[in-house]
């Protein structure tokens, strides 16, 4: 997570909304004592993760990968 935030801050990938949410998530996870697996997270932390995923889905390259993944999944389900 730190590397992604660093990349965003240095301009290798710049999205202030994601960077801010990732920084907030890092702080939330620092206080989280249970497994850092989505299913074990408290609702506010899950909401933060979901918000980050939603923002990432708006990135054109990520949206393209989602589209390819969905097509592959649809093709596999048809078999």
N, CA, C and O atoms as a Maestro MAE file, in Angstrom:
{
 s_m_m2io_version
 :::
 2.0.0
}

f_m_ct {
 s_m_title
 :::
 protein
 m_atom[316] {
  # First column is atom index #
  i_m_mmod_type
  r_m_x_coord
  r_m_y_coord
  r_m_z_coord
  i_m_residue_number
  s_m_chain_name
  s_m_pdb_residue_name
  s_m_pdb_atom_name
  i_m_atomic_number
  :::
  1 25 0.819 -1.169 0.000 1 A "UNK " " N  " 7
  2 3 0.000 0.000 0.000 1 A "UNK " " CA " 6
  3 2 0.877 1.252 0.000 1 A "UNK " " C  " 6
  4 15 0.581 2.240 -0.673 1 A "UNK " " O  " 8
  5 25 1.946 1.186 0.760 2 A "UNK " " N  " 7
  6 3 2.869 2.315 0.814 2 A "UNK " " CA " 6
  7 2 3.471 2.641 -0.540 2 A "UNK " " C  " 6
  8 15 3.625 3.809 -0.897 2 A "UNK " " O  " 8
  9 25 3.814 1.588 -1.301 3 A "UNK " " N  " 7
  10 3 4.385 1.825 -2.634 3 A "UNK " " CA " 6
  11 2 3.371 2.478 -3.564 3 A "UNK " " C  " 6
  12 15 3.722 3.362 -4.347 3 A "UNK " " O  " 8
  13 25 2.119 2.049 -3.482 4 A "UNK " " N  " 7
  14 3 1.087 2.644 -4.325 4 A "UNK " " CA " 6
  15 2 0.895 4.111 -3.970 4 A "UNK " " C  " 6
  16 15 0.787 4.957 -4.857 4 A "UNK " " O  " 8
  17 25 0.853 4.414 -2.682 5 A "UNK " " N  " 7
  18 3 0.726 5.813 -2.260 5 A "UNK " " CA " 6
  19 2 1.925 6.606 -2.749 5 A "UNK " " C  " 6
  20 15 1.769 7.727 -3.231 5 A "UNK " " O  " 8
  21 25 3.122 6.039 -2.632 6 A "UNK " " N  " 7
  22 3 4.333 6.724 -3.102 6 A "UNK " " CA " 6
  23 2 4.239 7.001 -4.596 6 A "UNK " " C  " 6
  24 15 4.569 8.100 -5.042 6 A "UNK " " O  " 8
  25 25 3.792 6.017 -5.376 7 A "UNK " " N  " 7
  26 3 3.662 6.199 -6.822 7 A "UNK " " CA " 6
  27 2 2.671 7.317 -7.145 7 A "UNK " " C  " 6
  28 15 2.896 8.108 -8.061 7 A "UNK " " O  " 8
  29 25 1.582 7.377 -6.395 8 A "UNK " " N  " 7
  30 3 0.592 8.418 -6.623 8 A "UNK " " CA " 6
  31 2 1.172 9.787 -6.293 8 A "UNK " " C  " 6
  32 15 0.952 10.753 -7.025 8 A "UNK " " O  " 8
  33 25 1.908 9.869 -5.197 9 A "UNK " " N  " 7
  34 3 2.464 11.149 -4.764 9 A "UNK " " CA " 6
  35 2 3.593 11.623 -5.668 9 A "UNK " " C  " 6
  36 15 3.788 12.828 -5.824 9 A "UNK " " O  " 8
  37 25 4.339 10.700 -6.264 10 A "UNK " " N  " 7
  38 3 5.466 11.088 -7.115 10 A "UNK " " CA " 6
  39 2 5.063 11.290 -8.562 10 A "UNK " " C  " 6
  40 15 5.897 11.654 -9.392 10 A "UNK " " O  " 8
  41 25 3.810 11.062 -8.874 11 A "UNK " " N  " 7
  42 3 3.349 11.321 -10.226 11 A "UNK " " CA " 6
  43 2 3.390 10.133 -11.155 11 A "UNK " " C  " 6
  44 15 2.952 10.238 -12.301 11 A "UNK " " O  " 8
  45 25 3.907 8.994 -10.695 12 A "UNK " " N  " 7
  46 3 3.894 7.811 -11.557 12 A "UNK " " CA " 6
  47 2 2.458 7.380 -11.811 12 A "UNK " " C  " 6
  48 15 2.138 6.845 -12.872 12 A "UNK " " O  " 8
  49 25 1.619 7.610 -10.856 13 A "UNK " " N  " 7
  50 3 0.180 7.420 -11.005 13 A "UNK " " CA " 6
  51 2 -0.450 8.444 -10.088 13 A "UNK " " C  " 6
  52 15 -0.303 8.355 -8.869 13 A "UNK " " O  " 8
  53 25 -1.145 9.410 -10.647 14 A "UNK " " N  " 7
  54 3 -1.649 10.496 -9.819 14 A "UNK " " CA " 6
  55 2 -3.173 10.480 -9.773 14 A "UNK " " C  " 6
  56 15 -3.839 10.705 -10.783 14 A "UNK " " O  " 8
  57 25 -3.705 10.216 -8.606 15 A "UNK " " N  " 7
  58 3 -5.126 10.319 -8.350 15 A "UNK " " CA " 6
  59 2 -5.284 10.715 -6.889 15 A "UNK " " C  " 6
  60 15 -5.223 9.864 -6.002 15 A "UNK " " O  " 8
  61 25 -5.486 11.999 -6.637 16 A "UNK " " N  " 7
  62 3 -5.560 12.470 -5.248 16 A "UNK " " CA " 6
  63 2 -6.654 11.793 -4.430 16 A "UNK " " C  " 6
  64 15 -6.474 11.554 -3.236 16 A "UNK " " O  " 8
  65 25 -7.783 11.483 -5.056 17 A "UNK " " N  " 7
  66 3 -8.887 10.855 -4.319 17 A "UNK " " CA " 6
  67 2 -8.473 9.478 -3.807 17 A "UNK " " C  " 6
  68 15 -8.741 9.129 -2.657 17 A "UNK " " O  " 8
  69 25 -7.822 8.704 -4.661 18 A "UNK " " N  " 7
  70 3 -7.380 7.365 -4.252 18 A "UNK " " CA " 6
  71 2 -6.269 7.473 -3.225 18 A "UNK " " C  " 6
  72 15 -6.251 6.726 -2.246 18 A "UNK " " O  " 8
  73 25 -5.344 8.394 -3.439 19 A "UNK " " N  " 7
  74 3 -4.231 8.558 -2.499 19 A "UNK " " CA " 6
  75 2 -4.744 8.903 -1.107 19 A "UNK " " C  " 6
  76 15 -4.265 8.363 -0.109 19 A "UNK " " O  " 8
  77 25 -5.713 9.797 -1.046 20 A "UNK " " N  " 7
  78 3 -6.263 10.189 0.255 20 A "UNK " " CA " 6
  79 2 -6.984 9.014 0.915 20 A "UNK " " C  " 6
  80 15 -6.835 8.785 2.115 20 A "UNK " " O  " 8
  81 25 -7.759 8.275 0.134 21 A "UNK " " N  " 7
  82 3 -8.488 7.129 0.681 21 A "UNK " " CA " 6
  83 2 -7.520 6.025 1.136 21 A "UNK " " C  " 6
  84 15 -7.744 5.375 2.156 21 A "UNK " " O  " 8
  85 25 -6.454 5.827 0.373 22 A "UNK " " N  " 7
  86 3 -5.466 4.809 0.747 22 A "UNK " " CA " 6
  87 2 -4.760 5.203 2.042 22 A "UNK " " C  " 6
  88 15 -4.505 4.356 2.898 22 A "UNK " " O  " 8
  89 25 -4.450 6.471 2.180 23 A "UNK " " N  " 7
  90 3 -3.810 6.945 3.403 23 A "UNK " " CA " 6
  91 2 -4.742 6.751 4.604 23 A "UNK " " C  " 6
  92 15 -4.308 6.325 5.674 23 A "UNK " " O  " 8
  93 25 -6.012 7.065 4.415 24 A "UNK " " N  " 7
  94 3 -7.000 6.855 5.470 24 A "UNK " " CA " 6
  95 2 -7.109 5.371 5.810 24 A "UNK " " C  " 6
  96 15 -7.152 4.999 6.982 24 A "UNK " " O  " 8
  97 25 -7.153 4.524 4.781 25 A "UNK " " N  " 7
  98 3 -7.240 3.080 4.997 25 A "UNK " " CA " 6
  99 2 -6.027 2.570 5.766 25 A "UNK " " C  " 6
  100 15 -6.167 1.742 6.667 25 A "UNK " " O  " 8
  101 25 -4.852 3.050 5.423 26 A "UNK " " N  " 7
  102 3 -3.642 2.621 6.136 26 A "UNK " " CA " 6
  103 2 -3.758 2.946 7.625 26 A "UNK " " C  " 6
  104 15 -3.386 2.133 8.472 26 A "UNK " " O  " 8
  105 25 -4.270 4.128 7.939 27 A "UNK " " N  " 7
  106 3 -4.467 4.499 9.343 27 A "UNK " " CA " 6
  107 2 -5.493 3.623 10.030 27 A "UNK " " C  " 6
  108 15 -5.318 3.236 11.186 27 A "UNK " " O  " 8
  109 25 -6.563 3.311 9.318 28 A "UNK " " N  " 7
  110 3 -7.611 2.456 9.892 28 A "UNK " " CA " 6
  111 2 -7.071 1.055 10.158 28 A "UNK " " C  " 6
  112 15 -7.378 0.449 11.185 28 A "UNK " " O  " 8
  113 25 -6.270 0.549 9.235 29 A "UNK " " N  " 7
  114 3 -5.722 -0.805 9.395 29 A "UNK " " CA " 6
  115 2 -4.661 -0.875 10.483 29 A "UNK " " C  " 6
  116 15 -4.439 -1.936 11.066 29 A "UNK " " O  " 8
  117 25 -4.004 0.242 10.759 30 A "UNK " " N  " 7
  118 3 -2.984 0.253 11.810 30 A "UNK " " CA " 6
  119 2 -3.608 -0.058 13.169 30 A "UNK " " C  " 6
  120 15 -2.960 -0.652 14.031 30 A "UNK " " O  " 8
  121 25 -4.862 0.342 13.357 31 A "UNK " " N  " 7
  122 3 -5.558 0.103 14.620 31 A "UNK " " CA " 6
  123 2 -6.326 -1.213 14.626 31 A "UNK " " C  " 6
  124 15 -6.868 -1.606 15.658 31 A "UNK " " O  " 8
  125 25 -6.377 -1.886 13.503 32 A "UNK " " N  " 7
  126 3 -7.151 -3.126 13.361 32 A "UNK " " CA " 6
  127 2 -6.293 -4.303 13.826 32 A "UNK " " C  " 6
  128 15 -5.233 -4.564 13.258 32 A "UNK " " O  " 8
  129 25 -6.749 -5.007 14.854 33 A "UNK " " N  " 7
  130 3 -5.931 -6.060 15.463 33 A "UNK " " CA " 6
  131 2 -6.220 -7.462 14.919 33 A "UNK " " C  " 6
  132 15 -5.428 -8.379 15.139 33 A "UNK " " O  " 8
  133 25 -7.325 -7.639 14.225 34 A "UNK " " N  " 7
  134 3 -7.706 -8.948 13.686 34 A "UNK " " CA " 6
  135 2 -7.073 -9.105 12.304 34 A "UNK " " C  " 6
  136 15 -6.429 -8.181 11.806 34 A "UNK " " O  " 8
  137 25 -7.254 -10.265 11.690 35 A "UNK " " N  " 7
  138 3 -6.718 -10.493 10.347 35 A "UNK " " CA " 6
  139 2 -7.121 -9.368 9.412 35 A "UNK " " C  " 6
  140 15 -8.247 -8.873 9.453 35 A "UNK " " O  " 8
  141 25 -6.190 -8.980 8.580 36 A "UNK " " N  " 7
  142 3 -6.464 -7.927 7.615 36 A "UNK " " CA " 6
  143 2 -6.947 -8.544 6.307 36 A "UNK " " C  " 6
  144 15 -6.372 -8.330 5.240 36 A "UNK " " O  " 8
  145 25 -8.015 -9.312 6.429 37 A "UNK " " N  " 7
  146 3 -8.670 -9.969 5.308 37 A "UNK " " CA " 6
  147 2 -10.053 -9.342 5.219 37 A "UNK " " C  " 6
  148 15 -10.694 -9.106 6.243 37 A "UNK " " O  " 8
  149 25 -10.515 -9.070 4.010 38 A "UNK " " N  " 7
  150 3 -11.767 -8.330 3.818 38 A "UNK " " CA " 6
  151 2 -12.903 -8.847 4.706 38 A "UNK " " C  " 6
  152 15 -13.611 -8.052 5.325 38 A "UNK " " O  " 8
  153 25 -13.080 -10.144 4.773 39 A "UNK " " N  " 7
  154 3 -14.173 -10.724 5.544 39 A "UNK " " CA " 6
  155 2 -14.092 -10.433 7.042 39 A "UNK " " C  " 6
  156 15 -15.113 -10.467 7.728 39 A "UNK " " O  " 8
  157 25 -12.919 -10.153 7.548 40 A "UNK " " N  " 7
  158 3 -12.728 -9.883 8.979 40 A "UNK " " CA " 6
  159 2 -12.775 -8.388 9.310 40 A "UNK " " C  " 6
  160 15 -12.756 -8.015 10.483 40 A "UNK " " O  " 8
  161 25 -12.834 -7.547 8.305 41 A "UNK " " N  " 7
  162 3 -12.789 -6.109 8.539 41 A "UNK " " CA " 6
  163 2 -14.118 -5.591 9.066 41 A "UNK " " C  " 6
  164 15 -15.180 -6.141 8.773 41 A "UNK " " O  " 8
  165 25 -14.037 -4.518 9.854 42 A "UNK " " N  " 7
  166 3 -15.242 -3.862 10.347 42 A "UNK " " CA " 6
  167 2 -15.886 -3.088 9.200 42 A "UNK " " C  " 6
  168 15 -15.228 -2.766 8.211 42 A "UNK " " O  " 8
  169 25 -17.178 -2.792 9.341 43 A "UNK " " N  " 7
  170 3 -17.933 -2.142 8.263 43 A "UNK " " CA " 6
  171 2 -17.308 -0.838 7.765 43 A "UNK " " C  " 6
  172 15 -17.267 -0.626 6.553 43 A "UNK " " O  " 8
  173 25 -16.820 0.044 8.639 44 A "UNK " " N  " 7
  174 3 -16.232 1.287 8.116 44 A "UNK " " CA " 6
  175 2 -14.983 1.030 7.260 44 A "UNK " " C  " 6
  176 15 -14.736 1.736 6.283 44 A "UNK " " O  " 8
  177 25 -14.208 0.020 7.638 45 A "UNK " " N  " 7
  178 3 -13.007 -0.295 6.866 45 A "UNK " " CA " 6
  179 2 -13.406 -0.905 5.526 45 A "UNK " " C  " 6
  180 15 -12.814 -0.584 4.496 45 A "UNK " " O  " 8
  181 25 -14.406 -1.783 5.537 46 A "UNK " " N  " 7
  182 3 -14.902 -2.355 4.280 46 A "UNK " " CA " 6
  183 2 -15.425 -1.257 3.364 46 A "UNK " " C  " 6
  184 15 -15.198 -1.295 2.154 46 A "UNK " " O  " 8
  185 25 -16.115 -0.289 3.928 47 A "UNK " " N  " 7
  186 3 -16.634 0.826 3.128 47 A "UNK " " CA " 6
  187 2 -15.489 1.602 2.487 47 A "UNK " " C  " 6
  188 15 -15.594 2.038 1.341 47 A "UNK " " O  " 8
  189 25 -14.404 1.772 3.223 48 A "UNK " " N  " 7
  190 3 -13.234 2.477 2.688 48 A "UNK " " CA " 6
  191 2 -12.616 1.673 1.546 48 A "UNK " " C  " 6
  192 15 -12.267 2.238 0.510 48 A "UNK " " O  " 8
  193 25 -12.478 0.372 1.727 49 A "UNK " " N  " 7
  194 3 -11.942 -0.494 0.674 49 A "UNK " " CA " 6
  195 2 -12.838 -0.418 -0.556 49 A "UNK " " C  " 6
  196 15 -12.344 -0.291 -1.676 49 A "UNK " " O  " 8
  197 25 -14.142 -0.495 -0.357 50 A "UNK " " N  " 7
  198 3 -15.077 -0.427 -1.479 50 A "UNK " " CA " 6
  199 2 -14.972 0.899 -2.224 50 A "UNK " " C  " 6
  200 15 -15.053 0.932 -3.451 50 A "UNK " " O  " 8
  201 25 -14.792 1.985 -1.487 51 A "UNK " " N  " 7
  202 3 -14.650 3.306 -2.117 51 A "UNK " " CA " 6
  203 2 -13.384 3.366 -2.964 51 A "UNK " " C  " 6
  204 15 -13.380 3.960 -4.042 51 A "UNK " " O  " 8
  205 25 -12.313 2.752 -2.473 52 A "UNK " " N  " 7
  206 3 -11.058 2.723 -3.233 52 A "UNK " " CA " 6
  207 2 -11.244 1.913 -4.513 52 A "UNK " " C  " 6
  208 15 -10.805 2.328 -5.585 52 A "UNK " " O  " 8
  209 25 -11.886 0.774 -4.397 53 A "UNK " " N  " 7
  210 3 -12.124 -0.073 -5.574 53 A "UNK " " CA " 6
  211 2 -12.989 0.667 -6.585 53 A "UNK " " C  " 6
  212 15 -12.741 0.586 -7.788 53 A "UNK " " O  " 8
  213 25 -13.996 1.384 -6.112 54 A "UNK " " N  " 7
  214 3 -14.844 2.164 -7.018 54 A "UNK " " CA " 6
  215 2 -14.039 3.230 -7.754 54 A "UNK " " C  " 6
  216 15 -14.230 3.432 -8.954 54 A "UNK " " O  " 8
  217 25 -13.139 3.914 -7.043 55 A "UNK " " N  " 7
  218 3 -12.293 4.925 -7.678 55 A "UNK " " CA " 6
  219 2 -11.338 4.289 -8.685 55 A "UNK " " C  " 6
  220 15 -11.126 4.821 -9.775 55 A "UNK " " O  " 8
  221 25 -10.766 3.148 -8.308 56 A "UNK " " N  " 7
  222 3 -9.859 2.464 -9.223 56 A "UNK " " CA " 6
  223 2 -10.572 2.028 -10.498 56 A "UNK " " C  " 6
  224 15 -9.978 2.041 -11.576 56 A "UNK " " O  " 8
  225 25 -11.837 1.645 -10.382 57 A "UNK " " N  " 7
  226 3 -12.602 1.195 -11.544 57 A "UNK " " CA " 6
  227 2 -12.808 2.322 -12.556 57 A "UNK " " C  " 6
  228 15 -13.109 2.062 -13.721 57 A "UNK " " O  " 8
  229 25 -12.649 3.559 -12.121 58 A "UNK " " N  " 7
  230 3 -12.791 4.710 -13.015 58 A "UNK " " CA " 6
  231 2 -11.527 4.976 -13.833 58 A "UNK " " C  " 6
  232 15 -11.572 5.707 -14.823 58 A "UNK " " O  " 8
  233 25 -10.404 4.388 -13.427 59 A "UNK " " N  " 7
  234 3 -9.139 4.564 -14.151 59 A "UNK " " CA " 6
  235 2 -9.262 3.788 -15.466 59 A "UNK " " C  " 6
  236 15 -9.579 2.598 -15.446 59 A "UNK " " O  " 8
  237 25 -9.018 4.440 -16.604 60 A "UNK " " N  " 7
  238 3 -9.228 3.775 -17.892 60 A "UNK " " CA " 6
  239 2 -8.529 2.425 -18.037 60 A "UNK " " C  " 6
  240 15 -9.134 1.475 -18.533 60 A "UNK " " O  " 8
  241 25 -7.278 2.322 -17.617 61 A "UNK " " N  " 7
  242 3 -6.552 1.060 -17.747 61 A "UNK " " CA " 6
  243 2 -7.203 -0.024 -16.884 61 A "UNK " " C  " 6
  244 15 -7.331 -1.167 -17.322 61 A "UNK " " O  " 8
  245 25 -7.606 0.320 -15.685 62 A "UNK " " N  " 7
  246 3 -8.247 -0.649 -14.791 62 A "UNK " " CA " 6
  247 2 -9.612 -1.032 -15.345 62 A "UNK " " C  " 6
  248 15 -9.992 -2.202 -15.300 62 A "UNK " " O  " 8
  249 25 -10.349 -0.064 -15.863 63 A "UNK " " N  " 7
  250 3 -11.661 -0.343 -16.444 63 A "UNK " " CA " 6
  251 2 -11.530 -1.317 -17.611 63 A "UNK " " C  " 6
  252 15 -12.366 -2.202 -17.790 63 A "UNK " " O  " 8
  253 25 -10.479 -1.146 -18.398 64 A "UNK " " N  " 7
  254 3 -10.236 -2.066 -19.522 64 A "UNK " " CA " 6
  255 2 -9.967 -3.481 -19.012 64 A "UNK " " C  " 6
  256 15 -10.480 -4.448 -19.574 64 A "UNK " " O  " 8
  257 25 -9.175 -3.608 -17.964 65 A "UNK " " N  " 7
  258 3 -8.901 -4.932 -17.390 65 A "UNK " " CA " 6
  259 2 -10.165 -5.561 -16.825 65 A "UNK " " C  " 6
  260 15 -10.387 -6.761 -16.990 65 A "UNK " " O  " 8
  261 25 -11.003 -4.757 -16.156 66 A "UNK " " N  " 7
  262 3 -12.280 -5.262 -15.655 66 A "UNK " " CA " 6
  263 2 -13.127 -5.803 -16.805 66 A "UNK " " C  " 6
  264 15 -13.723 -6.874 -16.699 66 A "UNK " " O  " 8
  265 25 -13.173 -5.050 -17.905 67 A "UNK " " N  " 7
  266 3 -13.964 -5.460 -19.059 67 A "UNK " " CA " 6
  267 2 -13.455 -6.789 -19.624 67 A "UNK " " C  " 6
  268 15 -14.245 -7.681 -19.935 67 A "UNK " " O  " 8
  269 25 -12.135 -6.914 -19.754 68 A "UNK " " N  " 7
  270 3 -11.549 -8.170 -20.243 68 A "UNK " " CA " 6
  271 2 -11.849 -9.322 -19.291 68 A "UNK " " C  " 6
  272 15 -12.163 -10.427 -19.731 68 A "UNK " " O  " 8
  273 25 -11.755 -9.071 -18.006 69 A "UNK " " N  " 7
  274 3 -12.029 -10.114 -17.010 69 A "UNK " " CA " 6
  275 2 -13.487 -10.550 -17.096 69 A "UNK " " C  " 6
  276 15 -13.789 -11.743 -17.064 69 A "UNK " " O  " 8
  277 25 -14.390 -9.575 -17.205 70 A "UNK " " N  " 7
  278 3 -15.811 -9.907 -17.311 70 A "UNK " " CA " 6
  279 2 -16.106 -10.721 -18.567 70 A "UNK " " C  " 6
  280 15 -16.907 -11.655 -18.527 70 A "UNK " " O  " 8
  281 25 -15.461 -10.372 -19.683 71 A "UNK " " N  " 7
  282 3 -15.654 -11.136 -20.908 71 A "UNK " " CA " 6
  283 2 -15.150 -12.565 -20.747 71 A "UNK " " C  " 6
  284 15 -15.811 -13.511 -21.178 71 A "UNK " " O  " 8
  285 25 -13.991 -12.724 -20.133 72 A "UNK " " N  " 7
  286 3 -13.441 -14.063 -19.908 72 A "UNK " " CA " 6
  287 2 -14.344 -14.880 -18.998 72 A "UNK " " C  " 6
  288 15 -14.568 -16.067 -19.235 72 A "UNK " " O  " 8
  289 25 -14.857 -14.245 -17.967 73 A "UNK " " N  " 7
  290 3 -15.742 -14.937 -17.031 73 A "UNK " " CA " 6
  291 2 -17.030 -15.356 -17.732 73 A "UNK " " C  " 6
  292 15 -17.522 -16.465 -17.526 73 A "UNK " " O  " 8
  293 25 -17.572 -14.469 -18.560 74 A "UNK " " N  " 7
  294 3 -18.804 -14.784 -19.300 74 A "UNK " " CA " 6
  295 2 -18.582 -15.951 -20.247 74 A "UNK " " C  " 6
  296 15 -19.440 -16.825 -20.374 74 A "UNK " " O  " 8
  297 25 -17.436 -15.967 -20.909 75 A "UNK " " N  " 7
  298 3 -17.113 -17.060 -21.834 75 A "UNK " " CA " 6
  299 2 -16.961 -18.376 -21.063 75 A "UNK " " C  " 6
  300 15 -17.410 -19.420 -21.534 75 A "UNK " " O  " 8
  301 25 -16.342 -18.335 -19.903 76 A "UNK " " N  " 7
  302 3 -16.157 -19.545 -19.110 76 A "UNK " " CA " 6
  303 2 -17.485 -20.074 -18.593 76 A "UNK " " C  " 6
  304 15 -17.665 -21.288 -18.491 76 A "UNK " " O  " 8
  305 25 -18.414 -19.192 -18.267 77 A "UNK " " N  " 7
  306 3 -19.719 -19.617 -17.772 77 A "UNK " " CA " 6
  307 2 -20.577 -20.243 -18.874 77 A "UNK " " C  " 6
  308 15 -21.465 -21.045 -18.584 77 A "UNK " " O  " 8
  309 25 -20.321 -19.888 -20.115 78 A "UNK " " N  " 7
  310 3 -21.086 -20.422 -21.226 78 A "UNK " " CA " 6
  311 2 -20.685 -21.838 -21.590 78 A "UNK " " C  " 6
  312 15 -21.430 -22.540 -22.275 78 A "UNK " " O  " 8
  313 25 -19.519 -22.263 -21.140 79 A "UNK " " N  " 7
  314 3 -19.027 -23.595 -21.485 79 A "UNK " " CA " 6
  315 2 -19.694 -24.649 -20.645 79 A "UNK " " C  " 6
  316 15 -19.403 -25.835 -20.797 79 A "UNK " " O  " 8
  :::
 }
 m_bond[315] {
  # First column is bond index #
  i_m_from
  i_m_to
  i_m_order
  :::
  1 1 2 1
  2 2 3 1
  3 3 4 2
  4 3 5 1
  5 5 6 1
  6 6 7 1
  7 7 8 2
  8 7 9 1
  9 9 10 1
  10 10 11 1
  11 11 12 2
  12 11 13 1
  13 13 14 1
  14 14 15 1
  15 15 16 2
  16 15 17 1
  17 17 18 1
  18 18 19 1
  19 19 20 2
  20 19 21 1
  21 21 22 1
  22 22 23 1
  23 23 24 2
  24 23 25 1
  25 25 26 1
  26 26 27 1
  27 27 28 2
  28 27 29 1
  29 29 30 1
  30 30 31 1
  31 31 32 2
  32 31 33 1
  33 33 34 1
  34 34 35 1
  35 35 36 2
  36 35 37 1
  37 37 38 1
  38 38 39 1
  39 39 40 2
  40 39 41 1
  41 41 42 1
  42 42 43 1
  43 43 44 2
  44 43 45 1
  45 45 46 1
  46 46 47 1
  47 47 48 2
  48 47 49 1
  49 49 50 1
  50 50 51 1
  51 51 52 2
  52 51 53 1
  53 53 54 1
  54 54 55 1
  55 55 56 2
  56 55 57 1
  57 57 58 1
  58 58 59 1
  59 59 60 2
  60 59 61 1
  61 61 62 1
  62 62 63 1
  63 63 64 2
  64 63 65 1
  65 65 66 1
  66 66 67 1
  67 67 68 2
  68 67 69 1
  69 69 70 1
  70 70 71 1
  71 71 72 2
  72 71 73 1
  73 73 74 1
  74 74 75 1
  75 75 76 2
  76 75 77 1
  77 77 78 1
  78 78 79 1
  79 79 80 2
  80 79 81 1
  81 81 82 1
  82 82 83 1
  83 83 84 2
  84 83 85 1
  85 85 86 1
  86 86 87 1
  87 87 88 2
  88 87 89 1
  89 89 90 1
  90 90 91 1
  91 91 92 2
  92 91 93 1
  93 93 94 1
  94 94 95 1
  95 95 96 2
  96 95 97 1
  97 97 98 1
  98 98 99 1
  99 99 100 2
  100 99 101 1
  101 101 102 1
  102 102 103 1
  103 103 104 2
  104 103 105 1
  105 105 106 1
  106 106 107 1
  107 107 108 2
  108 107 109 1
  109 109 110 1
  110 110 111 1
  111 111 112 2
  112 111 113 1
  113 113 114 1
  114 114 115 1
  115 115 116 2
  116 115 117 1
  117 117 118 1
  118 118 119 1
  119 119 120 2
  120 119 121 1
  121 121 122 1
  122 122 123 1
  123 123 124 2
  124 123 125 1
  125 125 126 1
  126 126 127 1
  127 127 128 2
  128 127 129 1
  129 129 130 1
  130 130 131 1
  131 131 132 2
  132 131 133 1
  133 133 134 1
  134 134 135 1
  135 135 136 2
  136 135 137 1
  137 137 138 1
  138 138 139 1
  139 139 140 2
  140 139 141 1
  141 141 142 1
  142 142 143 1
  143 143 144 2
  144 143 145 1
  145 145 146 1
  146 146 147 1
  147 147 148 2
  148 147 149 1
  149 149 150 1
  150 150 151 1
  151 151 152 2
  152 151 153 1
  153 153 154 1
  154 154 155 1
  155 155 156 2
  156 155 157 1
  157 157 158 1
  158 158 159 1
  159 159 160 2
  160 159 161 1
  161 161 162 1
  162 162 163 1
  163 163 164 2
  164 163 165 1
  165 165 166 1
  166 166 167 1
  167 167 168 2
  168 167 169 1
  169 169 170 1
  170 170 171 1
  171 171 172 2
  172 171 173 1
  173 173 174 1
  174 174 175 1
  175 175 176 2
  176 175 177 1
  177 177 178 1
  178 178 179 1
  179 179 180 2
  180 179 181 1
  181 181 182 1
  182 182 183 1
  183 183 184 2
  184 183 185 1
  185 185 186 1
  186 186 187 1
  187 187 188 2
  188 187 189 1
  189 189 190 1
  190 190 191 1
  191 191 192 2
  192 191 193 1
  193 193 194 1
  194 194 195 1
  195 195 196 2
  196 195 197 1
  197 197 198 1
  198 198 199 1
  199 199 200 2
  200 199 201 1
  201 201 202 1
  202 202 203 1
  203 203 204 2
  204 203 205 1
  205 205 206 1
  206 206 207 1
  207 207 208 2
  208 207 209 1
  209 209 210 1
  210 210 211 1
  211 211 212 2
  212 211 213 1
  213 213 214 1
  214 214 215 1
  215 215 216 2
  216 215 217 1
  217 217 218 1
  218 218 219 1
  219 219 220 2
  220 219 221 1
  221 221 222 1
  222 222 223 1
  223 223 224 2
  224 223 225 1
  225 225 226 1
  226 226 227 1
  227 227 228 2
  228 227 229 1
  229 229 230 1
  230 230 231 1
  231 231 232 2
  232 231 233 1
  233 233 234 1
  234 234 235 1
  235 235 236 2
  236 235 237 1
  237 237 238 1
  238 238 239 1
  239 239 240 2
  240 239 241 1
  241 241 242 1
  242 242 243 1
  243 243 244 2
  244 243 245 1
  245 245 246 1
  246 246 247 1
  247 247 248 2
  248 247 249 1
  249 249 250 1
  250 250 251 1
  251 251 252 2
  252 251 253 1
  253 253 254 1
  254 254 255 1
  255 255 256 2
  256 255 257 1
  257 257 258 1
  258 258 259 1
  259 259 260 2
  260 259 261 1
  261 261 262 1
  262 262 263 1
  263 263 264 2
  264 263 265 1
  265 265 266 1
  266 266 267 1
  267 267 268 2
  268 267 269 1
  269 269 270 1
  270 270 271 1
  271 271 272 2
  272 271 273 1
  273 273 274 1
  274 274 275 1
  275 275 276 2
  276 275 277 1
  277 277 278 1
  278 278 279 1
  279 279 280 2
  280 279 281 1
  281 281 282 1
  282 282 283 1
  283 283 284 2
  284 283 285 1
  285 285 286 1
  286 286 287 1
  287 287 288 2
  288 287 289 1
  289 289 290 1
  290 290 291 1
  291 291 292 2
  292 291 293 1
  293 293 294 1
  294 294 295 1
  295 295 296 2
  296 295 297 1
  297 297 298 1
  298 298 299 1
  299 299 300 2
  300 299 301 1
  301 301 302 1
  302 302 303 1
  303 303 304 2
  304 303 305 1
  305 305 306 1
  306 306 307 1
  307 307 308 2
  308 307 309 1
  309 309 310 1
  310 310 311 1
  311 311 312 2
  312 311 313 1
  313 313 314 1
  314 314 315 1
  315 315 316 2
  :::
 }
}
